[in-house]
């Protein structure tokens, strides 16, 4: 009976980045080479000349987040956290951070699943390796809504002074966006330089709230220039899935804020925000 060798089966592969293996659902890399045919006075109606431009690679990863017992392997959320810190370090770096660069990431949290996706950009495919088998046996489960919390380091009043408050999230979608441009210089070669021009965090979330927290709004937010500013301290806003942190920002301006009390349901605060990132 014909049986395919294991090298062709996705489930028997492992994805390595640096010294760590990552357990993921879907991993794909794409090589992009700017290419077009060039029509010339050439004695033929066919293609005889090609116009060749830059070449670079993108990596797309989609997966459910995981919670590990031993932390030997990584998951997509820990990879996003690592690469987002790398983007943020560009504020103080004298050289471009190591590749690949996180261009976009989405973290979606609801009762059914915690799913993440990310798009990376790089000058080559070698930052990740795909190997067959021999992965360290993980002790893990899929992350669920009860593994997620938003930590607000607050300098606000009413018992929040100097304390960190964990806010339970019912559902959330957080988007990380970095504007990464490609730069070209004479003699540099075919692969462009990359510049991190800006980055931002935005999203929507619904959190649980007691009546005091819901109706004494200053526990969470304060007015500033007709907007709403999440009250934070030096550690800002941090999303945790399991024990893995993702820094969201120093503070966040809310474009929409809805508080809901309904019979037969929990008390909720729904927020649409854009973060002050640093």
Secondary structure, DSSP 8 states (H G I E B T S, - for coil): -----GGG-GGGEEEEETTEEE--SEEEEEEEEEEEEE--S-SSSS--EEEEEEEEEEEEEEEE-EEESS-SSB-HHHHHHHHHHHHHGGGT-SS---S-EEEEEEEEE-SS-EEEEEEEEES-STTEEEEES------EEE--GGGEEEEEEE--STT-TTEEEEEEEEEEEEEEEEEEEEE--TTS-SS-EEEEEEEEEEEEEEEE--HHHHHSGGGTEEEETTEEEE---TT-EEEEETTEEEEEESEEEEEEEEEE--TTS--EEEEEEEEE--
